[in-house]
Amino acid sequence: MERKNSGAILVLLGAIAFSLGGVFVKLIPWNPVSINGGRCLFSSLVIGAYMYFSGHKLKINRTVLLGAACVAGMLICYVASMKLTTAANAIVLEYTAPIFIIIFEALIFKKKPSKLDIIICLIVLGGIGIVVSEGLGKGHLLGDMLALLSGVFYAFTIMLNDFESGDSLSSVLLGHMSTVFIGLPFILQETDFSANTLLLVAALGIFQAGAGYTLLTVGLKKCEPLTGSLVASIEPVLNPILVALFYGEYMSGKTIIGAIIVIGTIIIYNIISSRN
C-alpha cells in the first residue's frame, strides 16, 4: 500500500511540474524553438542524472531512435502551440493522444476498435471541433493544429514504448538532447539574455521537463494504471488555471465546454480501460 501511495504522490508532483509549462512558455520572450532548445539543455541533465544514479542504462536501437524523434516532435510542437494559441487549447488538444492511439492501432495494426472506442472517438472529436472553432475565430488555427500534431507525436511515442525493444527513458533523453541541437541556432539569434529570462528557461527545463518526466516515469511504475491516469489528469486542468492567474489569459465559455468534453471523456475512457 505504501508503494502505491508513494507512486501516486510522485505522479501528482510530476503532473504539477508539467502544468508549469504553459505559464513559463508564455513568460519567456523567445522563439518557441529557442525555448524548447534551452529548456531541454537542462532537462537532459536532470533525466541523464536520474538514469545514471538509478542504474538505468541508455538503450539505442531503431525503436528507441524513432521514439526519440517522436518525443522531439512532440516537444517542439507543444511549445510552439503554447505561443501561437491559448494554453487551454494547446493542452486540451495535446491531451487527445489516446484517441490517436485507437486510430493508429486500427490503421497500422488492423486492430478492430470496440464500440466503446468508436463512441469515445466521436465524442472527443466533437470536443476538438468546439475547441478548434474557438481558435479559428481568434486566428489561432496554426497553434491549434500544432497542438493536435503534438498529440499525434505523443501517441506514436506511447505506442513505440509498448514494443519489447522500446525504452521510454532512453527515447525521452535522446529526444530532449536532439532538440537542444535543433534549438541552438535559434538561441544564438535571440537578443534577450536577461537574468529573468535565463532563470525562467532553466526552471522550465529543470522542474517542468526534467523533474516532471522523471517523477511521472518513476511514479507510474509504482501505482496502479487507473490511479496514475486519474492523478495525472490534473495537468490539463491546472495548466490553463496557472496561465490565467499569472499571465492573465482566460478561457472562453466555448473552450471550457470543449475542454470538459475532451478531458472528461478521456478520463472516463481511462477508468474503463484500466478496470478491464
MIDOSE-1310 file (N, C-alpha, C; in nm, 2 decimals, decimal comma, always signed):
residues 276
merk	+0,08/-0,12/+0,00/+0,00/+0,00/+0,00/+0,09/+0,13/+0,00; +0,19/+0,12/+0,08/+0,28/+0,24/+0,09/+0,34/+0,27/-0,05; +0,38/+0,16/-0,12/+0,44/+0,17/-0,26/+0,34/+0,24/-0,35; +0,21/+0,20/-0,34/+0,11/+0,26/-0,43/+0,09/+0,40/-0,40
nsga	+0,09/+0,44/-0,27/+0,07/+0,57/-0,22/+0,18/+0,66/-0,27; +0,31/+0,61/-0,25/+0,42/+0,69/-0,29/+0,42/+0,71/-0,44; +0,38/+0,61/-0,52/+0,37/+0,62/-0,66/+0,27/+0,73/-0,70; +0,16/+0,73/-0,64/+0,05/+0,83/-0,67/+0,10/+0,98/-0,63
ilvl	+0,18/+0,99/-0,52/+0,23/+1,12/-0,49/+0,33/+1,17/-0,59; +0,42/+1,07/-0,64/+0,52/+1,11/-0,74/+0,45/+1,15/-0,87; +0,34/+1,08/-0,91/+0,27/+1,12/-1,03/+0,21/+1,25/-1,01; +0,15/+1,28/-0,89/+0,09/+1,41/-0,87/+0,19/+1,52/-0,88
lgai	+0,31/+1,50/-0,82/+0,42/+1,60/-0,82/+0,46/+1,62/-0,97; +0,47/+1,51/-1,04/+0,51/+1,52/-1,18/+0,41/+1,60/-1,27; +0,28/+1,57/-1,24/+0,17/+1,64/-1,31/+0,17/+1,79/-1,28; +0,20/+1,82/-1,15/+0,21/+1,97/-1,11/+0,33/+2,03/-1,18
afsl	+0,44/+1,96/-1,19/+0,56/+2,01/-1,26/+0,53/+2,04/-1,40; +0,46/+1,94/-1,47/+0,42/+1,96/-1,61/+0,33/+2,08/-1,63; +0,24/+2,10/-1,54/+0,14/+2,21/-1,55/+0,20/+2,35/-1,55; +0,33/+2,36/-1,51/+0,40/+2,49/-1,50/+0,44/+2,53/-1,64
ggvf	+0,44/+2,44/-1,74/+0,49/+2,46/-1,88/+0,42/+2,58/-1,94; +0,29/+2,59/-1,93/+0,21/+2,69/-2,00/+0,25/+2,83/-1,96; +0,25/+2,86/-1,83/+0,28/+2,99/-1,78/+0,43/+3,03/-1,81; +0,52/+2,93/-1,80/+0,66/+2,96/-1,82/+0,69/+2,99/-1,97
vkli	+0,63/+2,91/-2,06/+0,65/+2,94/-2,20/+0,59/+3,07/-2,24; +0,48/+3,11/-2,18/+0,41/+3,24/-2,21/+0,50/+3,36/-2,17; +0,57/+3,34/-2,06/+0,65/+3,45/-2,00/+0,79/+3,46/-2,06; +0,84/+3,36/-2,13/+0,97/+3,37/-2,19/+0,96/+3,44/-2,32
pwnp	+1,04/+3,55/-2,35/+1,02/+3,62/-2,47/+1,11/+3,57/-2,58; +1,11/+3,44/-2,60/+1,20/+3,38/-2,71/+1,11/+3,31/-2,81; +1,17/+3,28/-2,92/+1,12/+3,19/-3,03/+1,08/+3,06/-2,97; +0,97/+2,99/-3,00/+0,94/+2,86/-2,95/+1,05/+2,76/-2,96
vsin	+1,12/+2,75/-3,07/+1,23/+2,66/-3,09/+1,34/+2,69/-3,00; +1,37/+2,82/-2,98/+1,47/+2,86/-2,88/+1,44/+2,81/-2,74; +1,31/+2,84/-2,70/+1,27/+2,80/-2,57/+1,28/+2,65/-2,55; +1,24/+2,57/-2,65/+1,25/+2,43/-2,63/+1,39/+2,38/-2,63
ggrc	+1,48/+2,44/-2,71/+1,62/+2,40/-2,70/+1,69/+2,44/-2,57; +1,65/+2,55/-2,52/+1,71/+2,60/-2,39/+1,66/+2,51/-2,27; +1,53/+2,48/-2,27/+1,48/+2,40/-2,16/+1,53/+2,26/-2,16; +1,54/+2,21/-2,28/+1,59/+2,07/-2,30/+1,74/+2,05/-2,26
lfss	+1,81/+2,16/-2,27/+1,95/+2,15/-2,22/+1,95/+2,12/-2,07; +1,87/+2,18/-2,00/+1,86/+2,15/-1,85/+1,79/+2,02/-1,82; +1,68/+1,99/-1,90/+1,60/+1,87/-1,87/+1,69/+1,75/-1,90; +1,77/+1,76/-2,01/+1,86/+1,64/-2,04/+1,95/+1,61/-1,93
lvig	+2,00/+1,71/-1,86/+2,09/+1,69/-1,75/+2,02/+1,62/-1,63; +1,90/+1,66/-1,61/+1,82/+1,60/-1,50/+1,78/+1,46/-1,53; +1,73/+1,43/-1,65/+1,70/+1,30/-1,69/+1,82/+1,21/-1,70; +1,93/+1,26/-1,75/+2,05/+1,18/-1,76/+2,11/+1,15/-1,63
aymy	+2,10/+1,24/-1,53/+2,15/+1,22/-1,40/+2,06/+1,11/-1,33; +1,93/+1,12/-1,35/+1,85/+1,01/-1,29/+1,88/+0,87/-1,34; +1,90/+0,87/-1,47/+1,93/+0,74/-1,54/+2,07/+0,68/-1,48; +2,16/+0,77/-1,46/+2,29/+0,73/-1,42/+2,29/+0,68/-1,27
fsgh	+2,22/+0,76/-1,19/+2,22/+0,72/-1,04/+2,12/+0,60/-1,01; +2,03/+0,58/-1,10/+1,93/+0,47/-1,08/+1,98/+0,35/-1,15; +2,09/+0,36/-1,23/+2,14/+0,24/-1,30/+2,07/+0,20/-1,42; +1,99/+0,30/-1,47/+1,91/+0,27/-1,60/+2,00/+0,30/-1,72
klki	+2,04/+0,19/-1,79/+2,13/+0,21/-1,90/+2,07/+0,26/-2,02; +2,14/+0,35/-2,09/+2,09/+0,40/-2,22/+2,08/+0,29/-2,32; +1,96/+0,29/-2,38/+1,94/+0,18/-2,49/+1,92/+0,25/-2,62; +1,99/+0,21/-2,72/+1,99/+0,27/-2,85/+1,96/+0,16/-2,96
nrtv	+1,85/+0,17/-3,02/+1,81/+0,08/-3,14/+1,71/+0,16/-3,22; +1,66/+0,09/-3,33/+1,57/+0,16/-3,42/+1,45/+0,21/-3,35; +1,39/+0,13/-3,27/+1,26/+0,17/-3,20/+1,28/+0,29/-3,11; +1,39/+0,28/-3,03/+1,43/+0,39/-2,94/+1,45/+0,52/-3,01
llga	+1,52/+0,51/-3,12/+1,55/+0,63/-3,20/+1,43/+0,69/-3,26; +1,34/+0,60/-3,31/+1,21/+0,65/-3,37/+1,13/+0,72/-3,26; +1,13/+0,66/-3,14/+1,06/+0,72/-3,02/+1,12/+0,85/-2,99; +1,25/+0,86/-3,00/+1,32/+0,99/-2,97/+1,28/+1,10/-3,07
acva	+1,26/+1,06/-3,19/+1,22/+1,15/-3,30/+1,08/+1,20/-3,27; +0,99/+1,11/-3,22/+0,85/+1,15/-3,18/+0,85/+1,24/-3,06; +0,94/+1,21/-2,96/+0,95/+1,29/-2,84/+0,99/+1,43/-2,88; +1,09/+1,45/-2,97/+1,14/+1,58/-3,02/+1,03/+1,65/-3,09
gmli	+0,95/+1,58/-3,18/+0,84/+1,65/-3,25/+0,74/+1,69/-3,15; +0,71/+1,61/-3,05/+0,61/+1,64/-2,95/+0,65/+1,77/-2,87; +0,77/+1,77/-2,83/+0,82/+1,89/-2,75/+0,82/+2,02/-2,83; +0,86/+2,01/-2,95/+0,87/+2,13/-3,04/+0,73/+2,18/-3,07
cyva	+0,64/+2,09/-3,11/+0,50/+2,13/-3,14/+0,43/+2,18/-3,02; +0,45/+2,12/-2,90/+0,39/+2,17/-2,78/+0,42/+2,31/-2,74; +0,55/+2,34/-2,74/+0,60/+2,48/-2,71/+0,55/+2,58/-2,81; +0,55/+2,54/-2,94/+0,51/+2,63/-3,05/+0,36/+2,66/-3,04
smkl	+0,28/+2,55/-3,00/+0,14/+2,57/-2,99/+0,10/+2,66/-2,87; +0,18/+2,65/-2,76/+0,16/+2,74/-2,65/+0,18/+2,89/-2,68; +0,27/+2,91/-2,77/+0,30/+3,05/-2,82/+0,19/+3,10/-2,91; +0,14/+3,01/-3,00/+0,05/+3,05/-3,11/-0,10/+3,04/-3,08
ttaa	-0,13/+2,97/-2,97/-0,27/+2,96/-2,93/-0,28/+2,98/-2,78; -0,40/+2,96/-2,72/-0,42/+2,97/-2,58/-0,36/+2,85/-2,51; -0,32/+2,86/-2,39/-0,27/+2,74/-2,31/-0,38/+2,64/-2,30; -0,50/+2,68/-2,28/-0,61/+2,58/-2,27/-0,63/+2,50/-2,40
naiv	-0,63/+2,57/-2,51/-0,64/+2,50/-2,64/-0,52/+2,40/-2,66; -0,40/+2,45/-2,63/-0,28/+2,37/-2,65/-0,28/+2,24/-2,57; -0,31/+2,25/-2,44/-0,30/+2,13/-2,36/-0,42/+2,04/-2,38; -0,54/+2,09/-2,41/-0,65/+2,01/-2,44/-0,63/+1,93/-2,57
leyt	-0,58/+1,99/-2,67/-0,56/+1,93/-2,80/-0,45/+1,83/-2,79; -0,35/+1,85/-2,71/-0,24/+1,76/-2,70/-0,29/+1,63/-2,62; -0,38/+1,66/-2,53/-0,43/+1,55/-2,45/-0,51/+1,45/-2,52; -0,53/+1,47/-2,65/-0,61/+1,38/-2,73/-0,53/+1,25/-2,78
apif	-0,41/+1,24/-2,73/-0,32/+1,13/-2,77/-0,39/+0,99/-2,77; -0,46/+0,96/-2,66/-0,52/+0,82/-2,66/-0,62/+0,80/-2,78; -0,68/+0,90/-2,83/-0,77/+0,88/-2,94/-0,69/+0,85/-3,07; -0,58/+0,92/-3,08/-0,49/+0,88/-3,20/-0,43/+0,74/-3,19
iiif	-0,41/+0,70/-3,07/-0,36/+0,56/-3,05/-0,47/+0,46/-3,10; -0,60/+0,48/-3,07/-0,70/+0,40/-3,12/-0,71/+0,40/-3,27; -0,69/+0,52/-3,33/-0,70/+0,53/-3,48/-0,58/+0,46/-3,54; -0,46/+0,48/-3,49/-0,34/+0,43/-3,54/-0,33/+0,27/-3,53
eali	-0,38/+0,22/-3,42/-0,39/+0,08/-3,40/-0,48/+0,01/-3,50; -0,59/+0,08/-3,53/-0,68/+0,03/-3,63/-0,62/+0,04/-3,77; -0,55/+0,15/-3,81/-0,49/+0,16/-3,94/-0,36/+0,08/-3,96; -0,28/+0,08/-3,86/-0,14/+0,02/-3,88/-0,15/-0,13/-3,84
fkkk	-0,21/-0,16/-3,72/-0,20/-0,30/-3,68/-0,33/-0,38/-3,70; -0,43/-0,31/-3,78/-0,55/-0,37/-3,81/-0,63/-0,42/-3,69; -0,61/-0,35/-3,58/-0,68/-0,38/-3,45/-0,82/-0,32/-3,46; -0,92/-0,40/-3,46/-1,06/-0,35/-3,47/-1,10/-0,28/-3,34
pskl	-1,14/-0,15/-3,36/-1,18/-0,08/-3,24/-1,31/-0,13/-3,18; -1,33/-0,13/-3,05/-1,45/-0,17/-2,99/-1,56/-0,06/-3,01; -1,68/-0,09/-2,97/-1,79/+0,01/-2,98/-1,76/+0,12/-2,89; -1,70/+0,09/-2,77/-1,66/+0,20/-2,68/-1,56/+0,29/-2,74
diii	-1,46/+0,23/-2,81/-1,35/+0,31/-2,87/-1,41/+0,41/-2,97; -1,51/+0,36/-3,05/-1,57/+0,44/-3,16/-1,65/+0,55/-3,09; -1,73/+0,52/-2,99/-1,81/+0,62/-2,92/-1,72/+0,73/-2,86; -1,61/+0,69/-2,79/-1,52/+0,78/-2,73/-1,45/+0,87/-2,84
cliv	-1,41/+0,81/-2,95/-1,35/+0,89/-3,06/-1,45/+1,00/-3,11; -1,57/+0,96/-3,13/-1,67/+1,05/-3,18/-1,70/+1,17/-3,09; -1,71/+1,14/-2,96/-1,73/+1,24/-2,86/-1,62/+1,34/-2,85; -1,49/+1,28/-2,84/-1,37/+1,36/-2,83/-1,36/+1,45/-2,96
lggi	-1,38/+1,39/-3,07/-1,38/+1,47/-3,20/-1,47/+1,59/-3,19; -1,59/+1,57/-3,13/-1,68/+1,68/-3,12/-1,63/+1,79/-3,03; -1,56/+1,74/-2,92/-1,50/+1,84/-2,83/-1,39/+1,91/-2,89; -1,31/+1,84/-2,98/-1,20/+1,90/-3,05/-1,26/+2,01/-3,15
givv	-1,37/+1,98/-3,21/-1,43/+2,07/-3,30/-1,47/+2,20/-3,24; -1,52/+2,19/-3,11/-1,56/+2,31/-3,04/-1,43/+2,39/-3,00; -1,33/+2,33/-2,95/-1,20/+2,40/-2,92/-1,14/+2,46/-3,04; -1,13/+2,39/-3,15/-1,07/+2,44/-3,27/-1,15/+2,56/-3,33
segl	-1,28/+2,55/-3,33/-1,36/+2,65/-3,38/-1,34/+2,78/-3,30; -1,32/+2,77/-3,17/-1,29/+2,89/-3,09/-1,15/+2,95/-3,13; -1,05/+2,86/-3,16/-0,92/+2,91/-3,20/-0,93/+2,97/-3,34; -1,01/+2,92/-3,43/-1,03/+2,97/-3,56/-1,08/+3,11/-3,56
gkgh	-1,18/+3,13/-3,47/-1,24/+3,26/-3,46/-1,15/+3,37/-3,41; -1,04/+3,33/-3,34/-0,94/+3,42/-3,29/-0,81/+3,42/-3,36; -0,80/+3,35/-3,48/-0,68/+3,34/-3,55/-0,57/+3,25/-3,50; -0,62/+3,15/-3,42/-0,52/+3,06/-3,35/-0,52/+2,92/-3,42
llgd	-0,56/+2,91/-3,55/-0,57/+2,78/-3,61/-0,44/+2,71/-3,62; -0,33/+2,78/-3,66/-0,20/+2,72/-3,67/-0,15/+2,66/-3,54; -0,17/+2,74/-3,43/-0,14/+2,69/-3,29/-0,22/+2,57/-3,26; -0,35/+2,57/-3,29/-0,43/+2,45/-3,26/-0,39/+2,33/-3,34
mlal	-0,35/+2,35/-3,46/-0,31/+2,23/-3,55/-0,17/+2,18/-3,49; -0,09/+2,26/-3,45/+0,04/+2,22/-3,39/+0,02/+2,14/-3,26; -0,08/+2,18/-3,18/-0,12/+2,11/-3,06/-0,17/+1,97/-3,09; -0,25/+1,96/-3,19/-0,30/+1,83/-3,23/-0,19/+1,74/-3,28
lsgv	-0,09/+1,81/-3,36/+0,02/+1,73/-3,41/+0,11/+1,68/-3,29; +0,12/+1,76/-3,19/+0,19/+1,72/-3,07/+0,12/+1,60/-3,01; -0,01/+1,59/-3,01/-0,09/+1,48/-2,96/-0,06/+1,35/-3,05; -0,04/+1,37/-3,18/-0,01/+1,26/-3,27/+0,13/+1,21/-3,24
fyaf	+0,23/+1,30/-3,22/+0,36/+1,25/-3,18/+0,36/+1,18/-3,05; +0,28/+1,23/-2,95/+0,27/+1,17/-2,82/+0,22/+1,03/-2,83; +0,12/+1,01/-2,92/+0,05/+0,88/-2,94/+0,16/+0,78/-2,99; +0,23/+0,82/-3,09/+0,34/+0,74/-3,15/+0,44/+0,70/-3,05
timl	+0,48/+0,80/-2,96/+0,57/+0,77/-2,85/+0,53/+0,66/-2,76; +0,40/+0,67/-2,72/+0,34/+0,57/-2,63/+0,34/+0,43/-2,70; +0,30/+0,43/-2,82/+0,29/+0,30/-2,90/+0,42/+0,24/-2,91; +0,53/+0,32/-2,94/+0,66/+0,26/-2,96/+0,72/+0,20/-2,83
ndfe	+0,68/+0,26/-2,72/+0,73/+0,21/-2,59/+0,67/+0,08/-2,56; +0,56/+0,04/-2,62/+0,50/-0,09/-2,60/+0,57/-0,20/-2,66; +0,66/-0,17/-2,76/+0,74/-0,28/-2,82/+0,85/-0,32/-2,72; +0,89/-0,45/-2,73/+0,99/-0,51/-2,64/+1,12/-0,43/-2,65
sgds	+1,15/-0,39/-2,77/+1,28/-0,32/-2,80/+1,28/-0,17/-2,76; +1,16/-0,12/-2,72/+1,15/+0,02/-2,68/+1,19/+0,04/-2,54; +1,23/+0,16/-2,51/+1,27/+0,21/-2,37/+1,23/+0,35/-2,36; +1,13/+0,38/-2,28/+1,08/+0,52/-2,27/+1,18/+0,62/-2,23
lssv	+1,26/+0,59/-2,12/+1,35/+0,69/-2,07/+1,46/+0,72/-2,17; +1,51/+0,61/-2,24/+1,61/+0,64/-2,34/+1,56/+0,72/-2,46; +1,43/+0,70/-2,50/+1,37/+0,78/-2,60/+1,35/+0,92/-2,56; +1,31/+0,94/-2,43/+1,29/+1,07/-2,38/+1,42/+1,15/-2,37
llgh	+1,53/+1,09/-2,32/+1,66/+1,15/-2,31/+1,71/+1,19/-2,44; +1,71/+1,10/-2,54/+1,76/+1,13/-2,67/+1,68/+1,23/-2,74; +1,55/+1,23/-2,72/+1,46/+1,33/-2,78/+1,49/+1,47/-2,73; +1,51/+1,48/-2,60/+1,54/+1,61/-2,54/+1,68/+1,66/-2,58
mstv	+1,77/+1,57/-2,59/+1,91/+1,61/-2,64/+1,91/+1,66/-2,78; +1,83/+1,59/-2,87/+1,82/+1,63/-3,01/+1,76/+1,77/-3,03; +1,66/+1,80/-2,94/+1,60/+1,94/-2,96/+1,70/+2,05/-2,91; +1,80/+2,01/-2,83/+1,90/+2,11/-2,79/+1,98/+2,16/-2,91
figl	+2,02/+2,06/-3,00/+2,09/+2,09/-3,12/+2,01/+2,16/-3,22; +1,88/+2,12/-3,23/+1,78/+2,19/-3,32/+1,76/+2,33/-3,28; +1,76/+2,36/-3,15/+1,73/+2,49/-3,10/+1,85/+2,59/-3,09; +1,97/+2,53/-3,09/+2,09/+2,61/-3,07/+2,10/+2,73/-3,17
pfil	+2,08/+2,70/-3,31/+2,09/+2,82/-3,40/+1,99/+2,93/-3,37; +1,88/+2,89/-3,32/+1,77/+2,99/-3,29/+1,81/+3,07/-3,16; +1,87/+3,00/-3,06/+1,91/+3,06/-2,94/+2,01/+3,17/-2,97; +2,10/+3,14/-3,06/+2,21/+3,23/-3,09/+2,16/+3,36/-3,16
qetd	+2,04/+3,35/-3,21/+1,98/+3,47/-3,27/+1,89/+3,56/-3,17; +1,87/+3,50/-3,05/+1,79/+3,58/-2,95/+1,87/+3,70/-2,90; +1,80/+3,80/-2,85/+1,86/+3,92/-2,80/+1,84/+3,94/-2,65; +1,74/+3,88/-2,60/+1,71/+3,89/-2,45/+1,77/+3,78/-2,37
fsan	+1,88/+3,81/-2,31/+1,95/+3,71/-2,22/+1,96/+3,76/-2,08; +1,85/+3,83/-2,04/+1,85/+3,89/-1,90/+1,84/+3,77/-1,80; +1,87/+3,81/-1,68/+1,87/+3,71/-1,57/+1,74/+3,65/-1,56; +1,63/+3,73/-1,57/+1,50/+3,68/-1,55/+1,46/+3,58/-1,66
tlll	+1,50/+3,60/-1,78/+1,47/+3,51/-1,89/+1,55/+3,38/-1,88; +1,67/+3,39/-1,84/+1,75/+3,27/-1,83/+1,71/+3,19/-1,71; +1,66/+3,25/-1,60/+1,61/+3,18/-1,49/+1,48/+3,10/-1,53; +1,40/+3,17/-1,61/+1,27/+3,10/-1,65/+1,30/+2,98/-1,74
vaal	+1,40/+3,00/-1,83/+1,44/+2,89/-1,92/+1,49/+2,77/-1,83; +1,58/+2,80/-1,74/+1,64/+2,70/-1,65/+1,53/+2,63/-1,57; +1,44/+2,71/-1,51/+1,33/+2,65/-1,43/+1,24/+2,56/-1,51; +1,21/+2,61/-1,64/+1,13/+2,53/-1,73/+1,19/+2,39/-1,76
gifq	+1,33/+2,39/-1,78/+1,40/+2,27/-1,81/+1,41/+2,18/-1,69; +1,45/+2,24/-1,57/+1,48/+2,16/-1,46/+1,35/+2,10/-1,39; +1,26/+2,19/-1,37/+1,14/+2,15/-1,30/+1,03/+2,09/-1,39; +0,99/+2,17/-1,49/+0,87/+2,13/-1,57/+0,91/+2,01/-1,66
agag	+1,02/+2,01/-1,73/+1,05/+1,90/-1,82/+1,13/+1,79/-1,75; +1,25/+1,83/-1,69/+1,33/+1,73/-1,63/+1,27/+1,65/-1,51; +1,23/+1,73/-1,41/+1,17/+1,67/-1,29/+1,03/+1,61/-1,32; +0,96/+1,68/-1,41/+0,82/+1,63/-1,45/+0,83/+1,49/-1,51
ytll	+0,91/+1,47/-1,61/+0,93/+1,34/-1,68/+0,98/+1,24/-1,58; +1,08/+1,27/-1,50/+1,14/+1,17/-1,41/+1,04/+1,13/-1,30; +0,97/+1,22/-1,24/+0,87/+1,19/-1,14/+0,75/+1,10/-1,19; +0,70/+1,14/-1,31/+0,60/+1,06/-1,37/+0,64/+0,92/-1,41
tvgl	+0,76/+0,91/-1,47/+0,81/+0,78/-1,51/+0,83/+0,69/-1,38; +0,89/+0,74/-1,28/+0,90/+0,66/-1,15/+0,77/+0,63/-1,09; +0,68/+0,73/-1,08/+0,56/+0,72/-1,01/+0,46/+0,62/-1,08; +0,46/+0,62/-1,21/+0,37/+0,53/-1,28/+0,41/+0,39/-1,27
kkce	+0,53/+0,36/-1,24/+0,58/+0,22/-1,22/+0,54/+0,17/-1,08; +0,50/+0,26/-0,99/+0,47/+0,22/-0,85/+0,33/+0,22/-0,82; +0,24/+0,27/-0,91/+0,10/+0,28/-0,87/+0,02/+0,21/-0,98; -0,11/+0,18/-0,95/-0,20/+0,12/-1,04/-0,22/+0,21/-1,16
pltg	-0,24/+0,15/-1,28/-0,27/+0,24/-1,40/-0,39/+0,33/-1,39; -0,49/+0,29/-1,32/-0,61/+0,37/-1,30/-0,58/+0,49/-1,21; -0,51/+0,46/-1,10/-0,47/+0,57/-1,01/-0,38/+0,67/-1,08; -0,28/+0,62/-1,16/-0,18/+0,70/-1,23/-0,25/+0,79/-1,33
slva	-0,34/+0,73/-1,41/-0,41/+0,81/-1,51/-0,50/+0,92/-1,46; -0,57/+0,89/-1,34/-0,65/+0,99/-1,28/-0,58/+1,10/-1,22; -0,47/+1,07/-1,15/-0,39/+1,17/-1,08/-0,32/+1,26/-1,19; -0,27/+1,20/-1,29/-0,20/+1,27/-1,40/-0,30/+1,37/-1,47
siep	-0,43/+1,34/-1,46/-0,52/+1,43/-1,53/-0,53/+1,57/-1,47; -0,47/+1,59/-1,36/-0,47/+1,72/-1,30/-0,39/+1,82/-1,39; -0,30/+1,77/-1,47/-0,22/+1,86/-1,55/-0,30/+1,95/-1,65; -0,38/+1,89/-1,74/-0,45/+1,97/-1,84/-0,55/+2,06/-1,77
vlnp	-0,59/+2,04/-1,64/-0,68/+2,13/-1,57/-0,60/+2,24/-1,51; -0,49/+2,21/-1,44/-0,41/+2,31/-1,37/-0,34/+2,40/-1,46; -0,29/+2,35/-1,58/-0,21/+2,43/-1,67/-0,28/+2,56/-1,71; -0,40/+2,56/-1,77/-0,46/+2,69/-1,81/-0,50/+2,78/-1,69
ilva	-0,52/+2,71/-1,57/-0,56/+2,79/-1,45/-0,44/+2,87/-1,41; -0,32/+2,81/-1,41/-0,19/+2,89/-1,37/-0,17/+3,00/-1,47; -0,19/+2,97/-1,60/-0,17/+3,07/-1,70/-0,27/+3,19/-1,68; -0,39/+3,16/-1,64/-0,49/+3,27/-1,61/-0,45/+3,35/-1,49
lfyg	-0,39/+3,28/-1,39/-0,36/+3,35/-1,27/-0,23/+3,44/-1,28; -0,13/+3,39/-1,35/+0,00/+3,45/-1,36/+0,03/+3,52/-1,49; -0,06/+3,50/-1,60/-0,04/+3,56/-1,73/-0,16/+3,64/-1,77; -0,27/+3,61/-1,71/-0,39/+3,69/-1,75/-0,46/+3,64/-1,87
eyms	-0,44/+3,52/-1,91/-0,50/+3,46/-2,03/-0,62/+3,37/-1,98; -0,74/+3,41/-2,01/-0,86/+3,34/-1,96/-0,93/+3,26/-2,06; -0,99/+3,15/-2,02/-1,06/+3,06/-2,11/-1,20/+3,12/-2,14; -1,24/+3,10/-2,27/-1,38/+3,14/-2,30/-1,47/+3,03/-2,27
gkti	-1,60/+3,06/-2,27/-1,70/+2,96/-2,24/-1,70/+2,84/-2,33; -1,68/+2,87/-2,46/-1,67/+2,76/-2,56/-1,55/+2,67/-2,53; -1,44/+2,73/-2,50/-1,32/+2,65/-2,47/-1,34/+2,56/-2,35; -1,41/+2,62/-2,25/-1,43/+2,54/-2,12/-1,52/+2,42/-2,16
igai	-1,62/+2,44/-2,24/-1,71/+2,33/-2,28/-1,64/+2,22/-2,35; -1,56/+2,27/-2,45/-1,48/+2,17/-2,53/-1,38/+2,10/-2,44; -1,32/+2,17/-2,35/-1,22/+2,10/-2,26/-1,28/+2,00/-2,17; -1,40/+2,03/-2,12/-1,47/+1,94/-2,03/-1,51/+1,81/-2,11
ivig	-1,55/+1,83/-2,24/-1,59/+1,71/-2,32/-1,47/+1,63/-2,35; -1,35/+1,69/-2,39/-1,23/+1,61/-2,43/-1,17/+1,55/-2,30; -1,14/+1,63/-2,20/-1,07/+1,58/-2,08/-1,16/+1,48/-2,01; -1,28/+1,52/-1,99/-1,37/+1,43/-1,91/-1,39/+1,29/-1,98
tiii	-1,41/+1,30/-2,11/-1,43/+1,17/-2,19/-1,31/+1,08/-2,18; -1,19/+1,14/-2,19/-1,07/+1,06/-2,19/-1,04/+1,00/-2,05; -1,08/+1,08/-1,95/-1,06/+1,03/-1,81/-1,16/+0,91/-1,79; -1,28/+0,92/-1,83/-1,38/+0,81/-1,82/-1,32/+0,69/-1,90
ynii	-1,27/+0,71/-2,02/-1,22/+0,60/-2,10/-1,10/+0,54/-2,03; -1,01/+0,62/-1,97/-0,90/+0,56/-1,89/-0,95/+0,47/-1,77; -1,05/+0,52/-1,71/-1,11/+0,44/-1,59/-1,16/+0,31/-1,64; -1,24/+0,31/-1,75/-1,30/+0,19/-1,80/-1,19/+0,09/-1,85
ssrn	-1,09/+0,15/-1,92/-0,98/+0,07/-1,98/-0,90/+0,00/-1,87; -0,87/+0,08/-1,76/-0,79/+0,03/-1,65/-0,86/-0,08/-1,58; -0,99/-0,07/-1,56/-1,07/-0,17/-1,49/-1,08/-0,30/-1,57; -1,08/-0,28/-1,70/-1,08/-0,40/-1,79/-0,95/-0,47/-1,80
